[in-house]
Amino acid sequence: MSVARILFRRGPLIRCFSKSLFPNMSSVNATAWESVVNRLKSLKSFRLHTGNMNNYVELKTRRYKSSSEELVACLDMQFANLSENVKVDDDGTLLLSAKETPLTYDRDDLKITLKVFINEFSVKEVDAAVAAVLTQLKIDSIEQLIIDFPHPGDDEIDNTWVEKVVGVWKELEQHIQSGKIISIGVADFNLHALKELVNNVDIKPCVNHFSVDGCCVVPPELQAFAQENDIQLLTHNDPHPFPLREVFQTICTLNSKAPVCREIFVPTWAARYTVWIRRRSIMASKGYIVQFESTA
């Protein structure tokens, strides 16, 4: 999937975010953005971190068609209320939330899941996402990792695609052996893809994160195979592929008083973490981290 360039350049900034997507962007604090851009423009890469989206009542009380629509709404509010003191970590992580809520529960009482949306068959992208979440949440391990691999339509899954998936998967198995990840799953694998993965790896996927968008039920054959192999089928409302291009068209969206930019960045992966309180089915925290790389 091609991704849109995040364009930092000299001269007046161009407003590229659609008003229908980001209606409040015109109210962004230009002084705050100048401070942020001055810190980011010398970097080769940076990350946007929404922080805990549960802190925003507006997000919790609305229903969204998809997770990307919810993320857009979150960024809309955060960009419109950007603080001049917004935190940029030493590793280039830009924490957009004004409230950095720590995990106040005992670690044994929490179940943390991470879904990583990658654009390339690259274990480095997954490793970077895992490391970022471990750092941001100040934890040592993740209970469940779900990988949203790039893949074509159901009729186009071939041996080459399978080999690429298996290659990444075998490297991820080392995380389980080290204890960094407890279990690994996949997203939107049809029956053929799931069978090929199970038959070619040592550690089977624990979950197939399955979208029922446009369909009323999971195919019976897929249900039967998953049950035979102890694979959970969990539904979701994540678009596939995840629309980084639409969500992150550009950061340079401010008015003529906004600061100038000079670097070109592209989003390379996105990750969503969720923190659940065990035995209570309560989501204590949810957030996104998106990685950008310079093309200059």
TAKA-V766176 format. One record per residue. RES is the residue in one small letter. SS is DSSP state (H for helix, E for strand, C for the rest). NEAR is the number of other C-alpha atoms within 12 Angstrom. D_LAST is the distance of its C-alpha to the last C-alpha in Angstrom with 2 decimals. Layout:
BEGIN
res=RES ss=SS near=NEAR d_last=D_LAST
res=RES ss=SS near=NEAR d_last=D_LAST
END
This chain:
BEGIN
res=m ss=C near=22 d_last=20.31
res=s ss=C near=19 d_last=17.36
res=v ss=C near=26 d_last=15.65
res=a ss=C near=25 d_last=14.65
res=r ss=E near=28 d_last=11.27
res=i ss=E near=38 d_last=11.51
res=l ss=E near=33 d_last=10.52
res=f ss=C near=34 d_last=10.48
res=r ss=C near=24 d_last=11.34
res=r ss=C near=16 d_last=14.02
res=g ss=C near=16 d_last=17.50
res=p ss=C near=19 d_last=19.65
res=l ss=C near=27 d_last=18.28
res=i ss=C near=26 d_last=19.17
res=r ss=C near=25 d_last=21.38
res=c ss=C near=26 d_last=20.36
res=f ss=C near=30 d_last=22.31
res=s ss=C near=22 d_last=25.64
res=k ss=C near=17 d_last=28.63
res=s ss=C near=14 d_last=30.43
res=l ss=C near=23 d_last=27.88
res=f ss=C near=33 d_last=27.21
res=p ss=C near=21 d_last=30.27
res=n ss=C near=26 d_last=29.95
res=m ss=H near=34 d_last=26.38
res=s ss=H near=27 d_last=27.80
res=s ss=H near=24 d_last=29.48
res=v ss=C near=32 d_last=26.39
res=n ss=C near=28 d_last=26.90
res=a ss=H near=28 d_last=24.51
res=t ss=H near=23 d_last=25.28
res=a ss=H near=27 d_last=24.36
res=w ss=H near=38 d_last=20.98
res=e ss=H near=28 d_last=20.33
res=s ss=H near=24 d_last=21.19
res=v ss=H near=36 d_last=18.98
res=v ss=H near=30 d_last=15.82
res=n ss=H near=21 d_last=16.50
res=r ss=H near=28 d_last=16.59
res=l ss=H near=34 d_last=13.53
res=k ss=C near=31 d_last=10.96
res=s ss=C near=20 d_last=11.08
res=l ss=C near=27 d_last=10.65
res=k ss=C near=20 d_last=8.42
res=s ss=E near=30 d_last=10.70
res=f ss=E near=36 d_last=13.77
res=r ss=E near=38 d_last=16.86
res=l ss=E near=42 d_last=19.21
res=h ss=E near=41 d_last=22.82
res=t ss=C near=43 d_last=25.60
res=g ss=C near=38 d_last=28.25
res=n ss=C near=35 d_last=31.70
res=m ss=H near=39 d_last=32.03
res=n ss=H near=28 d_last=35.79
res=n ss=H near=25 d_last=35.84
res=y ss=C near=26 d_last=35.54
res=v ss=H near=14 d_last=38.96
res=e ss=H near=17 d_last=37.67
res=l ss=H near=25 d_last=35.71
res=k ss=H near=18 d_last=38.69
res=t ss=C near=12 d_last=41.19
res=r ss=C near=16 d_last=39.39
res=r ss=C near=14 d_last=39.14
res=y ss=C near=18 d_last=35.96
res=k ss=C near=16 d_last=35.84
res=s ss=C near=20 d_last=32.87
res=s ss=H near=30 d_last=30.76
res=s ss=H near=31 d_last=27.70
res=e ss=H near=27 d_last=29.93
res=e ss=H near=33 d_last=30.92
res=l ss=H near=41 d_last=27.35
res=v ss=H near=35 d_last=26.61
res=a ss=H near=33 d_last=29.79
res=c ss=H near=38 d_last=28.85
res=l ss=H near=38 d_last=25.43
res=d ss=H near=35 d_last=27.25
res=m ss=H near=31 d_last=29.67
res=q ss=H near=37 d_last=27.25
res=f ss=H near=37 d_last=24.88
res=a ss=H near=27 d_last=28.06
res=n ss=C near=25 d_last=29.44
res=l ss=C near=32 d_last=26.48
res=s ss=C near=26 d_last=27.86
res=e ss=C near=23 d_last=26.73
res=n ss=C near=21 d_last=27.31
res=v ss=C near=31 d_last=25.21
res=k ss=E near=29 d_last=24.45
res=v ss=E near=25 d_last=21.09
res=d ss=C near=22 d_last=21.94
res=d ss=C near=15 d_last=20.84
res=d ss=C near=22 d_last=18.93
res=g ss=C near=28 d_last=16.88
res=t ss=E near=32 d_last=19.37
res=l ss=E near=39 d_last=20.15
res=l ss=E near=36 d_last=23.82
res=l ss=C near=37 d_last=24.68
res=s ss=C near=35 d_last=28.39
res=a ss=C near=25 d_last=30.69
res=k ss=C near=20 d_last=32.98
res=e ss=C near=24 d_last=31.98
res=t ss=C near=22 d_last=34.99
res=p ss=C near=18 d_last=35.81
res=l ss=C near=26 d_last=37.56
res=t ss=C near=16 d_last=41.15
res=y ss=C near=17 d_last=42.93
res=d ss=C near=14 d_last=43.91
res=r ss=H near=21 d_last=41.36
res=d ss=H near=19 d_last=44.13
res=d ss=H near=20 d_last=44.68
res=l ss=E near=27 d_last=41.15
res=k ss=E near=33 d_last=39.52
res=i ss=E near=39 d_last=35.72
res=t ss=E near=36 d_last=33.97
res=l ss=E near=43 d_last=30.30
res=k ss=E near=42 d_last=28.90
res=v ss=E near=47 d_last=25.42
res=f ss=E near=44 d_last=23.76
res=i ss=E near=40 d_last=21.41
res=n ss=C near=31 d_last=19.49
res=e ss=C near=27 d_last=19.74
res=f ss=C near=29 d_last=22.66
res=s ss=C near=28 d_last=21.09
res=v ss=H near=29 d_last=23.30
res=k ss=H near=21 d_last=20.38
res=e ss=H near=30 d_last=19.53
res=v ss=H near=38 d_last=23.23
res=d ss=H near=28 d_last=23.56
res=a ss=H near=28 d_last=20.78
res=a ss=H near=38 d_last=22.53
res=v ss=H near=42 d_last=25.88
res=a ss=H near=27 d_last=24.86
res=a ss=H near=39 d_last=23.40
res=v ss=H near=42 d_last=26.65
res=l ss=H near=24 d_last=28.84
res=t ss=H near=20 d_last=27.25
res=q ss=H near=31 d_last=27.34
res=l ss=H near=32 d_last=30.90
res=k ss=C near=19 d_last=32.04
res=i ss=C near=24 d_last=33.66
res=d ss=C near=22 d_last=34.11
res=s ss=C near=30 d_last=34.41
res=i ss=E near=37 d_last=34.00
res=e ss=E near=33 d_last=37.01
res=q ss=E near=34 d_last=35.34
res=l ss=E near=41 d_last=31.94
res=i ss=E near=41 d_last=31.41
res=i ss=E near=47 d_last=28.66
res=d ss=E near=41 d_last=27.71
res=f ss=C near=39 d_last=26.67
res=p ss=C near=30 d_last=25.06
res=h ss=C near=31 d_last=28.04
res=p ss=C near=19 d_last=29.55
res=g ss=C near=16 d_last=32.95
res=d ss=H near=15 d_last=36.06
res=d ss=H near=12 d_last=37.25
res=e ss=H near=14 d_last=34.09
res=i ss=C near=24 d_last=34.03
res=d ss=C near=18 d_last=34.68
res=n ss=H near=15 d_last=34.89
res=t ss=H near=16 d_last=31.26
res=w ss=H near=25 d_last=30.21
res=v ss=H near=29 d_last=32.86
res=e ss=H near=20 d_last=31.74
res=k ss=H near=25 d_last=28.16
res=v ss=H near=34 d_last=29.61
res=v ss=H near=32 d_last=32.14
res=g ss=H near=21 d_last=29.63
res=v ss=H near=32 d_last=27.67
res=w ss=H near=37 d_last=31.02
res=k ss=H near=25 d_last=32.58
res=e ss=H near=24 d_last=29.88
res=l ss=H near=35 d_last=30.32
res=e ss=H near=27 d_last=34.05
res=q ss=H near=20 d_last=33.45
res=h ss=H near=28 d_last=32.54
res=i ss=H near=25 d_last=36.01
res=q ss=H near=17 d_last=37.63
res=s ss=H near=15 d_last=36.01
res=g ss=C near=17 d_last=37.09
res=k ss=C near=25 d_last=33.66
res=i ss=E near=32 d_last=34.16
res=i ss=E near=27 d_last=37.69
res=s ss=E near=35 d_last=37.23
res=i ss=E near=41 d_last=34.68
res=g ss=E near=40 d_last=34.83
res=v ss=E near=41 d_last=33.15
res=a ss=E near=41 d_last=32.69
res=d ss=C near=38 d_last=34.19
res=f ss=C near=42 d_last=35.57
res=n ss=C near=32 d_last=38.44
res=l ss=H near=27 d_last=41.50
res=h ss=H near=24 d_last=40.37
res=a ss=H near=35 d_last=36.99
res=l ss=H near=37 d_last=38.71
res=k ss=H near=26 d_last=41.41
res=e ss=H near=25 d_last=39.03
res=l ss=H near=34 d_last=37.15
res=v ss=H near=31 d_last=40.44
res=n ss=H near=17 d_last=41.87
res=n ss=H near=22 d_last=39.01
res=v ss=C near=23 d_last=38.16
res=d ss=C near=19 d_last=40.20
res=i ss=C near=27 d_last=39.43
res=k ss=C near=30 d_last=40.00
res=p ss=C near=39 d_last=37.96
res=c ss=C near=29 d_last=39.79
res=v ss=E near=34 d_last=38.61
res=n ss=E near=42 d_last=37.56
res=h ss=E near=37 d_last=35.96
res=f ss=E near=36 d_last=37.37
res=s ss=E near=27 d_last=36.86
res=v ss=C near=21 d_last=40.04
res=d ss=C near=17 d_last=38.45
res=g ss=C near=10 d_last=40.55
res=c ss=C near=10 d_last=43.02
res=c ss=C near=11 d_last=45.95
res=v ss=C near=16 d_last=46.21
res=v ss=C near=27 d_last=44.52
res=p ss=C near=18 d_last=45.90
res=p ss=H near=14 d_last=49.07
res=e ss=H near=16 d_last=48.07
res=l ss=H near=26 d_last=44.86
res=q ss=H near=24 d_last=46.92
res=a ss=H near=18 d_last=49.43
res=f ss=H near=25 d_last=46.92
res=a ss=H near=31 d_last=45.14
res=q ss=H near=16 d_last=48.53
res=e ss=H near=14 d_last=49.59
res=n ss=C near=22 d_last=46.51
res=d ss=C near=19 d_last=46.42
res=i ss=C near=30 d_last=43.14
res=q ss=E near=27 d_last=42.89
res=l ss=E near=33 d_last=41.92
res=l ss=E near=24 d_last=40.33
res=t ss=E near=22 d_last=39.33
res=h ss=E near=24 d_last=36.28
res=n ss=C near=24 d_last=34.80
res=d ss=C near=32 d_last=31.12
res=p ss=C near=28 d_last=29.72
res=h ss=C near=31 d_last=28.61
res=p ss=C near=31 d_last=25.84
res=f ss=C near=38 d_last=24.64
res=p ss=C near=29 d_last=23.10
res=l ss=H near=36 d_last=19.75
res=r ss=H near=24 d_last=18.77
res=e ss=H near=26 d_last=21.83
res=v ss=H near=33 d_last=21.82
res=f ss=C near=37 d_last=18.25
res=q ss=C near=28 d_last=17.57
res=t ss=C near=32 d_last=15.77
res=i ss=C near=44 d_last=16.24
res=c ss=C near=39 d_last=16.38
res=t ss=C near=38 d_last=19.97
res=l ss=C near=34 d_last=22.00
res=n ss=C near=25 d_last=24.43
res=s ss=C near=17 d_last=24.22
res=k ss=C near=22 d_last=25.00
res=a ss=C near=32 d_last=21.90
res=p ss=C near=31 d_last=19.25
res=v ss=C near=30 d_last=16.24
res=c ss=C near=31 d_last=12.63
res=r ss=C near=25 d_last=9.42
res=e ss=C near=30 d_last=6.53
res=i ss=E near=28 d_last=6.02
res=f ss=E near=34 d_last=7.89
res=v ss=E near=32 d_last=10.36
res=p ss=E near=40 d_last=13.74
res=t ss=E near=40 d_last=14.73
res=w ss=E near=46 d_last=18.30
res=a ss=E near=45 d_last=21.01
res=a ss=E near=44 d_last=24.16
res=r ss=E near=42 d_last=27.44
res=y ss=E near=38 d_last=30.03
res=t ss=E near=34 d_last=33.67
res=v ss=E near=37 d_last=36.28
res=w ss=E near=27 d_last=39.84
res=i ss=E near=22 d_last=43.08
res=r ss=C near=18 d_last=45.19
res=r ss=C near=11 d_last=48.51
res=r ss=C near=12 d_last=47.86
res=s ss=C near=13 d_last=45.25
res=i ss=E near=17 d_last=43.50
res=m ss=E near=26 d_last=39.74
res=a ss=E near=27 d_last=39.04
res=s ss=E near=32 d_last=35.28
res=k ss=E near=37 d_last=32.50
res=g ss=E near=42 d_last=28.81
res=y ss=E near=41 d_last=25.34
res=i ss=E near=45 d_last=22.21
res=v ss=E near=44 d_last=18.89
res=q ss=E near=40 d_last=15.79
res=f ss=E near=38 d_last=12.23
res=e ss=E near=29 d_last=9.15
res=s ss=E near=24 d_last=5.52
res=t ss=C near=19 d_last=3.80
res=a ss=C near=18 d_last=0.00
END
